[in-house]
Amino acid sequence: MISNAALAAWIQRIAAIPGIEMDPNALVDDVVLMAMAFPEEKRWHTAMIHVEEALVFIVQRRDIGQNLRDHLSGWKSYHFQSQHTRKHPADLRIVYQDTGQTIRVRGFGHRWLPDNVYQRLYPR
């Protein structure tokens, strides 16, 4: 089980990344849902490091990932691995848009756990 202190530390760490903006409640939800998707602390911590690295990469590159459509038109989805092991699938997603000033993050998480990330992010 992931401790509340570890959750709080990662919420602060993600919130402190320069160049991103994200609803604070959505950030809390996403970090907690990542802990549900990766209940073993070591795997969760590794996945959170990869989220952090991916967010920094998006801020640097600005225009990476796939354009989304329908109810998420205008947003992009960046796919990446939670664990850097051979043949591990790109199981994590960050949904974002470039405002010209910052990267607005709609949300991030595992593609399927605990549920479909795109359906979860639709009402945000």
N, C-alpha and C positions, 0 to 999 in steps of 0.2 A: 504494500500500500504506500502511495506517495504521501509524504507529510504535508501538512498545511504550510509549513515554513518553506519547503521546496517549491510548492506551487506559487507562493507569494514571491519568492526570489525570481522565478522565471517570469512571472507577470511583470515585475519591475524591469527585468533584463530586456524583455521584448519591447516594453514601452519606451525604453531609453535608446532604442536604435534610431540614429539620426536619419531624417528624411522620410519617415513613415508616419501616417496618421491612422488611428484605428479607434473605434468606439471602445471605451474602457470596459463596459459590460461585456461586449463581444470578445474582447481579449481574455477576460476572466473565464468566460464560457469555453473558449477554444483551448486554453491551457488545461482546464479541468477535463475536457473531453479527450484531450491527448493522453491524460493520465488514465482515463477509462480504456482507451485503445491500447495503451502500453502499460499494464499494471505493474510490471517488473521495473523497479526504479532504474536499474542500469540501462535498460532498453529505452525507457521513457526519456532519461537524461540525454542519451545519444540522439534520439529523435528530435528533442528540443534544440540541441546544438545544431542539427541540420536545418531546422526551421529558422533559427537565428541566421545561419550562414546564407540560406536561400533569400531571406529578406534583405540582407546586406547586398547580395548579388543583384537582386531586382532593383534596388536603389541605384546601384552602379550602372547597370545595363539599361534600365528603364523599359525596354520593349522586348521582353522575352515571354515565351509561353504561347498558349493557344487563345485566339479570340473566342469568347463565348457568344452564344446567341440566345434568342427568345427572351425570357425574363431576365437573363444576365447579360444582355447585349450591352456593349460598351465596357465590359470587364474582361480581364484575361485570367487564365488559369496556368499557373506554373506547376509542373509535375516534377517530383524528386523523390529520392529514396530516404526512408527512415533509418536504414542501416546500410552502411557501405560494405556489403559483402557480395561476392560473386553471384551474379544472376538474380539479385534481389530486385523485385519490381519497384517501379516508381509509385509508391503507395501513398505519398503525401501530396497535398494540394495547397496552394496559396491562391486565393482569388483576390485580384487587385485591379486598380486602374491608376494611370499616371495623370495627375491633375496639372502637370506642367511645373508645379512647385514642389509637390510631395508625391509619395506613393500612398494612395488611399487603399488600405487593406480591408476588404469586406470580411475576410476570415481565413482560417487555415485549419488543417486537420487531416486525418486519415481518410482516404477515399471512401471506405466502406464502414469503418468502425468509429463510434458505435452505430452510425447510420450513414446514409448517403450525404456526403458533404455538400453537394450542390443543392439538394432539397432543403438541407438545414440552413444554408445561407440565403436562400431565396427570399424569405420574409425580412431580412435585415435591411 
